[in-house]
């Protein structure tokens, strides 16, 4: 199970998440627990990022399971929540977003919002939700001797690893290093990082990429150049799956 975060907003989390889902085999599902910038439809609020993940999933989960917390304004979620008298907490987000499919799927991916330290309000952050999920997975992992009797898969996930998307633009080296430090300090494992070019005119892209390869400790999953047509299939050609 993987959680996808990024060095900043608009770094390409959804594109990379959808691309990884498109490459995955077996039963696969993507989740977007919190989303701002949702459109009003006859079925309720809908977020384009969540919909993109759904198109690359194959477990037929209802929208409310994929994106349980959604706000219309395209602003910071904790500010949008305050406008509608909704209180966001780390535990509350976990309670709302957790779905059994996260553990039964062959490949499950959760896309965050903003960066790693996305504020939820009242001094809490989305990163705390990921840490709570980590604890939940560890506490609910079946005992080895019960696996065969209860039909649990032998590779039942006992942790959630993080995939970091580095938005390639001026300042990304600092942002990437700080995010990596925060992830490791929080006790999370970095399954890999992706360099996604969001600035088509970024100078010395090769030099910056070389610098990232030197300072990042997790596996390098690929460099996605600036794409004129940023589709999951196009981006997937540049990526390798985390091991």
RODO-2510 file (C-alpha; in nm, 4 decimals, decimal comma):
residues 243
     n   res          X          Y          Z
     1     x     0,0000     0,0000     0,0000
     2     x     0,1333     0,3420    -0,0951
     3     x     0,0703     0,7045    -0,0042
     4     x     0,1624     0,9592    -0,2702
     5     x     0,2762     1,3005    -0,1534
     6     x     0,4639     1,5821    -0,3233
     7     x     0,6990     1,8689    -0,2678
     8     x     0,4181     2,1187    -0,3248
     9     x     0,0718     2,1711    -0,4661
    10     x     0,0514     2,1188    -0,8444
    11     x     0,3593     1,8963    -0,8522
    12     x     0,1774     1,6215    -1,0397
    13     x     0,0577     1,3832    -0,7673
    14     x    -0,2533     1,2856    -0,9586
    15     x    -0,0744     1,2319    -1,2888
    16     x     0,1893     1,0106    -1,1285
    17     x    -0,0672     0,8260    -0,9141
    18     x    -0,2842     0,7534    -1,2165
    19     x     0,0204     0,6479    -1,4184
    20     x     0,1287     0,4013    -1,1493
    21     x    -0,2244     0,2637    -1,1285
    22     x    -0,2273     0,2169    -1,5051
    23     x     0,0920     0,0097    -1,4830
    24     x    -0,0249    -0,2000    -1,1877
    25     x    -0,1680    -0,5465    -1,2421
    26     x    -0,4372    -0,7402    -1,0611
    27     x    -0,6989    -0,5732    -0,8423
    28     x    -0,6051    -0,2074    -0,8028
    29     x    -0,7639     0,0992    -0,6490
    30     x    -0,6773     0,4627    -0,5924
    31     x    -0,8075     0,6954    -0,3215
    32     x    -0,8175     1,0731    -0,2783
    33     x    -0,9305     1,1219     0,0840
    34     x    -0,9433     1,5028     0,0762
    35     x    -1,0037     1,7206    -0,2277
    36     x    -1,0683     2,0901    -0,2786
    37     x    -1,1803     2,2364    -0,6073
    38     x    -1,4790     2,0112    -0,6717
    39     x    -1,7578     2,0670    -0,9214
    40     x    -2,1237     2,0422    -0,8352
    41     x    -2,3064     1,7670    -1,0255
    42     x    -2,6445     1,5999    -0,9948
    43     x    -2,4671     1,3270    -0,7988
    44     x    -2,2961     1,5710    -0,5629
    45     x    -1,9502     1,7259    -0,5549
    46     x    -1,6979     1,5621    -0,7855
    47     x    -1,3224     1,6177    -0,8066
    48     x    -1,1340     1,5692    -1,1332
    49     x    -0,8293     1,4204    -0,9568
    50     x    -1,0403     1,1564    -0,7853
    51     x    -1,2178     1,0789    -1,1113
    52     x    -0,8827     1,0319    -1,2852
    53     x    -0,7789     0,7773    -1,0231
    54     x    -1,1082     0,5951    -1,0664
    55     x    -1,0531     0,5591    -1,4415
    56     x    -0,7291     0,3685    -1,3718
    57     x    -0,8774     0,1513    -1,0944
    58     x    -1,0712    -0,1690    -1,1527
    59     x    -1,2435    -0,2484    -0,8231
    60     x    -1,5614    -0,0499    -0,8936
    61     x    -1,5611     0,1458    -0,5702
    62     x    -1,8270     0,4170    -0,5291
    63     x    -1,7121     0,7770    -0,5544
    64     x    -1,7801     0,8407    -0,1862
    65     x    -1,5294     0,5706    -0,0947
    66     x    -1,2616     0,7134    -0,3231
    67     x    -1,3100     1,0771    -0,2211
    68     x    -1,5040     1,0948     0,1079
    69     x    -1,4103     1,4553     0,1941
    70     x    -1,4613     1,7120    -0,0806
    71     x    -1,5015     2,0881    -0,0921
    72     x    -1,6081     2,3159    -0,3754
    73     x    -1,3573     2,6036    -0,3392
    74     x    -1,0100     2,5412    -0,4818
    75     x    -0,8403     2,6548    -0,1616
    76     x    -0,6565     2,4949     0,1300
    77     x    -0,8835     2,2172     0,2643
    78     x    -0,8802     2,3354     0,6266
    79     x    -0,9943     2,6817     0,5141
    80     x    -1,2625     2,5339     0,2900
    81     x    -1,3744     2,3101     0,5766
    82     x    -1,4067     2,6070     0,8101
    83     x    -1,6368     2,7810     0,5602
    84     x    -1,8869     2,4946     0,5849
    85     x    -1,8398     2,4312     0,9581
    86     x    -1,6604     2,1027     0,8998
    87     x    -1,3873     2,0054     1,1449
    88     x    -1,0935     1,8142     1,0032
    89     x    -0,8862     1,5956     1,2361
    90     x    -0,6199     1,3364     1,1638
    91     x    -0,8266     1,0571     1,3190
    92     x    -1,1449     1,1794     1,1540
    93     x    -0,9834     1,1706     0,8111
    94     x    -0,8616     0,8158     0,8758
    95     x    -1,2060     0,7023     0,9925
    96     x    -1,3633     0,8511     0,6808
    97     x    -1,1133     0,7353     0,4225
    98     x    -1,0301     0,3828     0,5391
    99     x    -1,1769     0,1143     0,3156
   100     x    -1,1196    -0,2643     0,3305
   101     x    -1,0159    -0,2540    -0,0361
   102     x    -0,6973    -0,0810     0,0747
   103     x    -0,5812    -0,4115     0,2185
   104     x    -0,7457    -0,6604    -0,0155
   105     x    -0,6174    -0,5022    -0,3388
   106     x    -0,3037    -0,6205    -0,5157
   107     x    -0,2088    -0,2533    -0,5550
   108     x    -0,3632     0,0229    -0,3437
   109     x    -0,2633     0,3855    -0,3624
   110     x    -0,3729     0,6880    -0,1608
   111     x    -0,3093     1,0328    -0,3032
   112     x    -0,2585     1,3115    -0,0535
   113     x    -0,3457     1,6777    -0,0892
   114     x    -0,0872     1,9529    -0,1176
   115     x     0,2425     1,8583     0,0435
   116     x     0,3369     1,6292     0,3301
   117     x     0,2504     1,8799     0,6033
   118     x    -0,0922     1,9724     0,4709
   119     x    -0,2702     2,1533     0,7588
   120     x    -0,5999     2,0121     0,8802
   121     x    -0,6492     2,2905     1,1316
   122     x    -0,6113     2,3077     1,5098
   123     x    -0,2456     2,2090     1,4863
   124     x    -0,3041     1,8790     1,3060
   125     x    -0,1697     1,7671     0,9680
   126     x    -0,2535     1,5097     0,7030
   127     x     0,0843     1,3483     0,7712
   128     x    -0,0540     1,2449     1,1111
   129     x    -0,3325     1,0545     0,9348
   130     x    -0,0735     0,8545     0,7428
   131     x     0,1057     0,7711     1,0671
   132     x    -0,2247     0,6603     1,2203
   133     x    -0,2914     0,4397     0,9183
   134     x     0,0543     0,2887     0,9593
   135     x    -0,0302     0,1997     1,3187
   136     x    -0,3686     0,0593     1,2130
   137     x    -0,2092    -0,1696     0,9565
   138     x     0,0447    -0,2958     1,2063
   139     x    -0,2191    -0,3582     1,4727
   140     x    -0,4629    -0,5411     1,2425
   141     x    -0,2134    -0,7647     1,0630
   142     x    -0,3249    -1,1225     1,1289
   143     x    -0,1003    -1,3588     1,3175
   144     x     0,1003    -1,5790     1,0808
   145     x    -0,0550    -1,8980     1,2150
   146     x    -0,4052    -1,7680     1,1333
   147     x    -0,3436    -1,6668     0,7733
   148     x    -0,4288    -1,9970     0,6083
   149     x    -0,7353    -2,0527     0,8258
   150     x    -0,8873    -1,7093     0,7645
   151     x    -0,8111    -1,6721     0,3925
   152     x    -0,5955    -1,3640     0,4379
   153     x    -0,3429    -1,3070     0,1602
   154     x     0,0116    -1,4054     0,2521
   155     x     0,1315    -1,0573     0,1587
   156     x    -0,1218    -0,8786     0,3826
   157     x     0,0195    -0,5241     0,4112
   158     x     0,1598    -0,4301     0,7497
   159     x     0,2777    -0,0830     0,6557
   160     x     0,2211     0,2012     0,4170
   161     x     0,5141     0,3316     0,2157
   162     x     0,5420     0,6765     0,0643
   163     x     0,6051     0,7764    -0,2957
   164     x     0,7335     1,1328    -0,3254
   165     x     0,6636     1,3364    -0,6384
   166     x     0,9175     1,6133    -0,6894
   167     x     0,7744     1,8952    -0,8992
   168     x     1,0695     1,9948    -1,1162
   169     x     1,0922     2,3729    -1,0998
   170     x     1,3159     2,6326    -0,9440
   171     x     1,3460     2,5578    -0,5712
   172     x     1,2660     2,1878    -0,5991
   173     x     1,5976     2,0728    -0,4524
   174     x     1,5289     2,2402    -0,1193
   175     x     1,1655     2,1286    -0,1182
   176     x     1,2601     1,7697    -0,1980
   177     x     1,5262     1,7487     0,0711
   178     x     1,3034     1,9038     0,3389
   179     x     1,0143     1,6732     0,2519
   180     x     1,2420     1,3710     0,2614
   181     x     1,3718     1,4748     0,6035
   182     x     1,0159     1,5159     0,7340
   183     x     0,9080     1,1756     0,5997
   184     x     1,2021     0,9944     0,7547
   185     x     1,1626     1,1847     1,0812
   186     x     0,8006     1,0683     1,0964
   187     x     0,9144     0,7079     1,0690
   188     x     0,7825     0,6450     0,7177
   189     x     0,9585     0,4451     0,4497
   190     x     1,0117     0,6103     0,1123
   191     x     0,9327     0,3506    -0,1533
   192     x     1,0634     0,5808    -0,4225
   193     x     1,0579     0,9279    -0,5711
   194     x     0,9578     1,0627    -0,9099
   195     x     1,0875     1,3734    -1,0833
   196     x     0,7946     1,5324    -1,2666
   197     x     0,8708     1,8380    -1,4775
   198     x     0,6025     2,0999    -1,4165
   199     x     0,7954     2,4001    -1,5517
   200     x     0,8560     2,3518    -1,9254
   201     x     1,1231     2,6200    -1,9181
   202     x     1,3197     2,4993    -1,6148
   203     x     1,6876     2,5723    -1,6734
   204     x     1,9541     2,3013    -1,6407
   205     x     1,7016     2,0234    -1,5874
   206     x     1,9687     1,7518    -1,6212
   207     x     2,1924     1,9150    -1,3606
   208     x     1,9028     1,9491    -1,1187
   209     x     1,8064     1,5866    -1,1742
   210     x     2,1636     1,4752    -1,1080
   211     x     2,1630     1,6760    -0,7850
   212     x     1,8397     1,5101    -0,6739
   213     x     1,9830     1,1656    -0,7399
   214     x     2,2669     1,2516    -0,5049
   215     x     2,0591     1,3914    -0,2165
   216     x     1,7554     1,1614    -0,2260
   217     x     1,7831     0,8343    -0,0357
   218     x     1,4861     0,6414    -0,1764
   219     x     1,4758     0,4533    -0,5078
   220     x     1,4435     0,6656    -0,8211
   221     x     1,1242     0,5641    -1,0040
   222     x     1,1678     0,7831    -1,3089
   223     x     1,1747     1,1273    -1,4655
   224     x     0,8606     1,2438    -1,6425
   225     x     0,9357     1,5322    -1,8810
   226     x     0,6897     1,8131    -1,9396
   227     x     0,4054     1,6526    -2,1325
   228     x     0,1924     1,8375    -2,3853
   229     x    -0,0740     1,5714    -2,3217
   230     x    -0,0380     1,4753    -1,9528
   231     x    -0,2292     1,1480    -1,9523
   232     x    -0,1715     0,8515    -1,7261
   233     x    -0,0658     0,6329    -2,0184
   234     x     0,1833     0,8903    -2,1469
   235     x     0,3391     0,9418    -1,8038
   236     x     0,3515     0,5687    -1,7304
   237     x     0,6039     0,5176    -2,0106
   238     x     0,8653     0,6988    -1,8018
   239     x     0,8031     0,5203    -1,4709
   240     x     0,8943     0,1986    -1,3027
   241     x     0,6829     0,0440    -1,0293
   242     x     0,8024     0,0562    -0,6680
   243     x     0,9249    -0,2763    -0,5380
***
